[in-house]
């Protein structure tokens, strides 16, 4: 079976180049991920079926995810922290090992004083210490520095498209 490329998106290098309608659909979903295909269609000038097809292609290409974002504090996760990690080995291997630790929600390889930044969510201090111990147990981890979140002031996913 031959894969037919989406005529509304093209690959360039590691990224995807989107047409203006695909960009607008993404922006509408960033404003309200629960918006119906019919409502999105009215906004972008497409039928409900066309929007459904476009969104499905964006999902399959990994361009977008439609998820419910929760407030961890409201769900009993009273400790959130960003942990800066320095390693002495392969960054991808360390990032993969740390990603597998329960409670680790976000891992990014960085440039700067830390090799990795790791966001964690825990029920309480003892669980946070368990997660931190798991990170420190990774063979190539040399040091960690924990930045405990005291108050969330802004969290948005509406950076738009270009």
N, C-alpha and C positions, 0 to 999 in steps of 0.2 A: 504494500500500500504506500503510495507516495504522499508525503505530507505537503499540504497546500498552505503556503504562508498566508497570514492574515494581511489583506491589502491595506489595512488601516494602521498597521504597525510594521516596522522594519527593524532588523537588528543591525547595530553599528558597534563593532568592537564588543565590549562586555555589556553594553546597554541596549535599550530599545528606544527607537525613535517613534513617537506617536503622532498621529494626525490630530488636528485641532479638536475634532469631535471626541476622540478618545480622551484627550486631556480634559475636556470639559466634563465628561462623564466621571472621571477620577475626582475632579474638584467637587462635583456635586456629592459624590459618595463621601468625600472627606468632611463635607459640611454635615451630612446626616447619612450614615451607612444603612439606615432603615428605610430610606426613601424608596418607594415602589418604582418598578421599571416604567410604569406608565407616567409617573410624575417626572422621572428623569427624562423620559422621551419628550415630554412637553417642554422641558427646559432646553434640551439640546436639539430639538427638531427632528426626532426619529420616532418610529413606531415602538410600541412596547416590545414586540418580538425582536426588532433590530437592537434595542438596548440590551435585552436579555442575552442575545448572541454576542454582542460586543463585551459585556461584562464577563461572560463565560470565558471568552478568549483572553481577556486581561488576567483572569484568575489562573487559567491554565499556563499562561506565560510567566506567572510569578510576579507580574507587575503590581498587582494589588492583592490584599487580603481583606475580607470583610469579617471583622471580629467584634465582640463586645468587650470594651475596655472597662475594667473594674477598678474601684478604689480599694487597694489592699487593706487599708485600715478598717474599712466598713465590713470586711470579711474576716476580721480577726488576725490579720497579719500586721502586728504592731511594730515590727522592725523592718526598715528598708535601708539599704546601704549600697554605696558604690565602692568597690574595692579595686584599688590600683595594684597591679601585679607586675613584678619584674621576674624575668626568667633567664635561664642560661642555655636554652636549647631551642629546638624548632618551635616557632610560635604557633603554627597550625596544630601541632600535636598537643601542645599545652592548652590551646583554646578548645580543642575537641574534648580533652579530658575534663576540663573545668565545666564545659557545657553539659556534661552528663551528670553533674552533681545536682541532686534534688534541691530546689530553692534558688538555683541560679537561673535568672530569667533573661539575661542579656549579656553577651560576651562580644567584645570588639577588640581587634588588634589595632594598636595605636602607634603613632610616632610621638616621641616626647620622653618624659621622664619615666613613664610606665610603658611596658610592652602590651599589656592588656588592661582593659577596664571591664569590670564584672559587676553587674547589678544583681543584688540578691533581695529576696523577700522572705521574711521569717515570722513565725508566730510570736516569738519572744527572744530574749537575750540568749538563753541556753541553745535554742535552735540556730540562732545567728552564729554562735560560737562553733556549733557542729559544722555548719556550712564553711566557715572560715578554716576550720581544721581540715576539712576535705580539700579545700583549695591548696592549703599549705602542704598537704600530703602528696600533691602531684610532684613527681621526681624533679622536674626542671624548674619549679618555682623557687626563687631565691628569697624574695621579700614580698610582703603585702602591706598596704596602707588602707585602712578602712575609713570611709567618710560616711558617718551615720546621718541619715536624713532626719531632720527635725520637723520640717514643715514643707509640704508641697505647695508651691505658689503658682506654678503654671505647668500644664501638660497638654500639649496639643499635637495633633497629627495633620493639621491643615496647611502644610507648607506649599501646597499647590503643585503645579507642573511647570516645565519650561519648554 
